[in-house]
Amino acid sequence: MFSSSRRGDIVGHGNTDISEWEVRPGGMVVQKRSPDVNQNFTSKSTIKVRVKYGSSYHHIQISSHASFGAGELKKILTEPTGLHIQDQKLIYKNKERDSKSYLDVERVKDGSKLVLLVDIESRERRILEKLKIIKKEKTSKSLTEIKLKVDKLCKNVAALEADASTGVITELDVETLTENLMRTLIALDEIYGEGELELQRRESVRRVQKHIETLDMLRMTRQNSITLKKDENKRKVNYGVEFQKRQGNPKQQQPMQHSDSVVVTTKWETFD
């Protein structure tokens, strides 16, 4: 809706049809642009401006109704200057112009001179945001690769558990799997993620820790089994030795028989 003052401006233009007018940024009341304007009007609305960037001048031909922003003037300047749209700062009459402002509203005319500067703060924000995105993508890729590796190790742990029931696992099997899981855990500790990525990292850490605990239980079970077998074998050996002693030479088993003590005396004859 137009204010009463704007209505007065429109009436002052000799036209009471509000629908044919619009308020441009800055408060200027102008007639609405019609898509059916003729070629002569189009040619008159095109202006040529000089844009100074560093020590170079760029002559840009553009519609006077265009904006300073990324969709129009700044977009055109990207190619000759190599400057990213978000890093551009346009100065006209010693004042930075808003990207949403229009050239004609800011009284930019044919032959006007503008100055293009680098927006350092905007560039830093854009680079930081870009680095953040790159880091996020790298983290996501690393977590995906680790997840696939953990899935494979989990299958190996499950297979080892199945073999443990038959008692055919070796210490080397357990140690190798434990070492691989520990390396994976270290790799996960070196990853820093935010939000969903951090939740994925923690879930992978829990899975790895769970399977390390499983391998520790398998190792203990195996060691206990080996100890029991050694004790059993030792008992068998001791029993065998004792049995052999008992089944040895009967003569050796009988106590020695002692005869009654005999006193032997020798009576010597003597001759005269």
C-alpha positions as CSV (number, residue, x, y, z in Angstrom):
1,M,0.0,0.0,0.0
2,F,1.2,3.5,-0.8
3,S,1.3,6.2,1.9
4,S,-0.6,9.4,1.4
5,S,2.6,11.2,0.5
6,R,3.3,8.6,-2.2
7,R,-0.2,8.9,-3.5
8,G,0.3,12.6,-3.8
9,D,3.5,12.0,-5.8
10,I,1.6,9.7,-8.1
11,V,-1.2,12.2,-8.6
12,G,1.4,14.8,-9.2
13,H,2.5,12.7,-12.2
14,G,-0.9,13.1,-13.7
15,N,-1.8,9.4,-13.2
16,T,-4.2,8.2,-10.5
17,D,-3.8,4.5,-11.4
18,I,-1.7,3.2,-8.5
19,S,-1.3,-0.2,-10.2
20,E,0.9,1.4,-12.8
21,W,3.5,2.7,-10.2
22,E,5.9,1.1,-7.9
23,V,8.2,2.2,-5.1
24,R,11.9,1.4,-5.8
25,P,14.5,0.8,-3.1
26,G,15.4,4.2,-1.6
27,G,11.7,5.3,-1.7
28,M,11.7,6.6,-5.3
29,V,8.3,6.2,-7.0
30,V,8.7,5.1,-10.6
31,Q,6.4,3.7,-13.3
32,K,6.2,-0.1,-13.4
33,R,8.3,-1.7,-16.1
34,S,6.3,-3.3,-18.8
35,P,7.5,-6.4,-20.5
36,D,6.2,-5.0,-23.8
37,V,8.5,-2.0,-24.0
38,N,9.7,-1.3,-27.5
39,Q,13.2,-1.5,-28.8
40,N,13.8,2.2,-28.6
41,F,13.1,2.2,-24.9
42,T,15.4,-0.7,-24.4
43,S,18.3,1.0,-26.2
44,K,17.8,4.1,-24.1
45,S,17.9,2.1,-20.9
46,T,21.3,0.6,-21.7
47,I,24.2,2.5,-20.3
48,K,28.0,2.1,-20.3
49,V,29.9,2.5,-17.0
50,R,33.6,2.4,-16.2
51,V,34.6,0.2,-13.3
52,K,38.1,0.7,-11.9
53,Y,39.7,-2.3,-10.3
54,G,43.3,-1.8,-9.2
55,S,45.1,-0.1,-12.1
56,S,42.7,-1.4,-14.8
57,Y,39.4,0.0,-16.1
58,H,36.6,-2.2,-17.3
59,H,33.9,-0.8,-19.6
60,I,30.6,-2.5,-18.8
61,Q,27.5,-2.2,-20.9
62,I,24.4,-2.8,-18.7
63,S,20.8,-1.9,-18.3
64,S,20.3,1.2,-16.1
65,H,17.5,-0.8,-14.3
66,A,20.0,-3.5,-13.3
67,S,21.1,-4.0,-9.7
68,F,24.6,-3.7,-8.3
69,G,24.2,-7.3,-6.9
70,A,25.4,-10.7,-7.8
71,G,22.7,-11.3,-10.3
72,E,23.7,-8.4,-12.6
73,L,26.7,-6.0,-12.4
74,K,28.8,-8.0,-10.0
75,K,28.2,-11.1,-12.0
76,I,29.4,-9.4,-15.2
77,L,32.5,-8.2,-13.4
78,T,33.4,-11.7,-12.2
79,E,34.9,-12.7,-15.6
80,P,37.1,-9.7,-16.4
81,T,38.4,-9.3,-12.8
82,G,38.5,-12.9,-11.6
83,L,37.0,-11.7,-8.4
84,H,34.3,-13.8,-6.7
85,I,30.9,-12.2,-6.5
86,Q,30.9,-12.4,-2.7
87,D,34.3,-10.7,-2.5
88,Q,33.2,-7.6,-4.5
89,K,32.6,-4.2,-3.0
90,L,31.3,-1.5,-5.4
91,I,31.9,2.1,-4.6
92,Y,30.0,4.9,-6.3
93,K,30.6,8.5,-5.4
94,N,32.7,7.5,-2.4
95,K,30.0,5.3,-1.0
96,E,29.6,1.6,-1.0
97,R,26.4,0.6,-2.7
98,D,24.1,-2.2,-1.5
99,S,23.9,-5.2,-3.8
100,K,20.1,-5.0,-3.8
101,S,20.1,-1.3,-5.0
102,Y,19.4,-0.5,-8.6
103,L,21.7,1.6,-10.8
104,D,19.1,4.1,-11.8
105,V,17.9,4.5,-8.3
106,E,21.4,5.4,-7.2
107,R,21.6,7.8,-10.1
108,V,24.2,5.9,-12.1
109,K,24.2,7.3,-15.6
110,D,25.9,6.6,-18.9
111,G,29.7,7.1,-18.5
112,S,29.6,7.0,-14.7
113,K,32.7,5.7,-12.9
114,L,32.6,3.1,-10.2
115,V,35.4,1.6,-8.1
116,L,35.6,-2.1,-7.4
117,L,37.4,-3.2,-4.2
118,V,38.0,-6.5,-2.5
119,D,35.7,-7.2,0.4
120,I,38.3,-8.7,2.7
121,E,35.9,-9.7,5.5
122,S,33.5,-11.3,3.0
123,R,36.4,-13.2,1.4
124,E,37.6,-14.6,4.7
125,R,34.0,-15.7,5.6
126,R,33.6,-17.4,2.3
127,I,37.0,-19.1,2.5
128,L,36.3,-20.3,6.0
129,E,32.9,-21.6,5.0
130,K,34.5,-23.4,2.0
131,L,37.1,-25.0,4.2
132,K,34.4,-26.0,6.6
133,I,32.5,-27.7,3.8
134,I,35.6,-29.4,2.5
135,K,36.5,-30.7,6.0
136,K,32.9,-31.9,6.5
137,E,33.1,-33.8,3.2
138,K,36.5,-35.3,4.1
139,T,35.2,-36.4,7.5
140,S,32.1,-38.0,6.0
141,K,34.3,-39.9,3.5
142,S,36.7,-41.0,6.2
143,L,33.8,-42.3,8.4
144,T,32.3,-44.1,5.5
145,E,35.6,-45.9,4.8
146,I,36.1,-46.8,8.4
147,K,32.5,-48.1,8.7
148,L,33.1,-50.5,5.8
149,K,36.3,-51.6,7.4
150,V,34.6,-52.1,10.8
151,D,31.8,-54.1,9.1
152,K,34.5,-56.5,7.6
153,L,36.2,-56.8,11.0
154,C,32.9,-57.6,12.7
155,K,32.4,-60.5,10.4
156,N,35.8,-61.8,11.2
157,V,35.1,-61.5,14.9
158,A,31.8,-63.4,14.5
159,A,33.6,-66.1,12.5
160,L,36.2,-66.4,15.2
161,E,33.5,-66.8,17.9
162,A,32.0,-69.6,15.9
163,D,35.4,-71.3,15.6
164,A,36.0,-70.8,19.3
165,S,33.1,-73.2,20.1
166,T,35.1,-76.0,18.5
167,G,38.3,-74.9,20.1
168,V,40.3,-74.3,16.8
169,I,41.3,-70.7,17.2
170,T,44.9,-69.6,17.7
171,E,46.4,-66.8,19.7
172,L,47.6,-65.2,16.5
173,D,44.1,-65.0,15.1
174,V,42.9,-63.1,18.2
175,E,45.9,-60.8,18.4
176,T,45.7,-59.9,14.7
177,L,42.0,-59.0,14.9
178,T,42.6,-57.1,18.1
179,E,45.4,-55.1,16.6
180,N,43.3,-54.2,13.5
181,L,40.5,-53.0,15.7
182,M,42.8,-50.9,17.9
183,R,44.2,-49.2,14.8
184,T,40.7,-48.4,13.7
185,L,39.9,-47.0,17.1
186,I,42.9,-44.7,16.9
187,A,41.8,-43.5,13.4
188,L,38.4,-42.7,14.9
189,D,39.9,-40.7,17.7
190,E,41.7,-38.5,15.2
191,I,38.5,-37.6,13.5
192,Y,36.5,-34.5,14.6
193,G,32.9,-34.1,13.4
194,E,29.9,-32.1,14.3
195,G,26.2,-32.9,14.6
196,E,25.3,-36.0,12.6
197,L,28.9,-36.8,11.8
198,E,29.9,-36.8,15.4
199,L,27.0,-39.2,16.2
200,Q,28.3,-41.6,13.4
201,R,31.8,-41.4,14.8
202,R,30.7,-42.3,18.3
203,E,28.6,-45.2,17.0
204,S,31.6,-46.6,15.2
205,V,33.7,-46.2,18.4
206,R,31.1,-48.2,20.4
207,R,31.1,-51.0,17.8
208,V,34.9,-51.3,17.8
209,Q,35.1,-51.3,21.6
210,K,32.4,-53.9,21.8
211,H,34.3,-56.3,19.5
212,I,37.6,-55.7,21.3
213,E,35.9,-56.8,24.5
214,T,34.6,-59.9,22.7
215,L,38.1,-60.8,21.6
216,D,39.4,-60.2,25.1
217,M,36.8,-62.7,26.4
218,L,37.8,-65.2,23.7
219,R,41.5,-64.8,24.7
220,M,40.7,-65.4,28.4
221,T,38.5,-68.4,27.5
222,R,41.3,-69.9,25.4
223,Q,43.9,-69.4,28.0
224,N,41.7,-70.9,30.7
225,S,41.1,-73.9,28.4
226,I,44.8,-74.3,27.8
227,T,45.5,-74.1,31.5
228,L,42.8,-76.8,32.3
229,K,44.3,-79.1,29.7
230,K,47.8,-78.6,31.1
231,D,46.5,-79.4,34.6
232,E,44.7,-82.4,33.3
233,N,47.7,-83.7,31.4
234,K,49.9,-83.2,34.4
235,R,47.5,-85.2,36.6
236,K,47.5,-88.0,34.0
237,V,51.2,-88.0,34.0
238,N,51.5,-88.1,37.7
239,Y,48.8,-90.8,37.9
240,G,50.7,-92.9,35.3
241,V,54.0,-92.6,37.2
242,E,52.3,-93.7,40.4
243,F,50.5,-96.5,38.7
244,Q,53.8,-97.8,37.3
245,K,55.4,-97.7,40.7
246,R,52.5,-99.7,42.1
247,Q,52.7,-102.3,39.2
248,G,56.5,-102.6,39.3
249,N,58.6,-105.7,40.4
250,P,56.8,-107.6,43.1
251,K,60.1,-108.6,44.7
252,Q,60.8,-105.0,45.1
253,Q,57.4,-104.4,46.7
254,Q,57.9,-107.2,49.3
255,P,59.6,-106.2,52.5
256,M,62.9,-107.9,53.1
257,Q,62.6,-111.0,55.3
258,H,65.1,-111.3,58.0
259,S,66.1,-114.8,59.4
260,D,66.3,-115.4,63.1
261,S,69.6,-114.2,64.4
262,V,72.1,-117.0,64.7
263,V,75.0,-116.8,67.1
264,V,77.9,-118.6,65.6
265,T,80.7,-119.6,67.8
266,T,83.9,-121.4,66.9
267,K,85.3,-123.7,69.4
268,W,88.9,-124.2,68.7
269,E,90.6,-127.3,69.7
270,T,93.9,-126.9,71.3
271,F,96.6,-129.5,71.4
272,D,99.3,-129.8,73.8
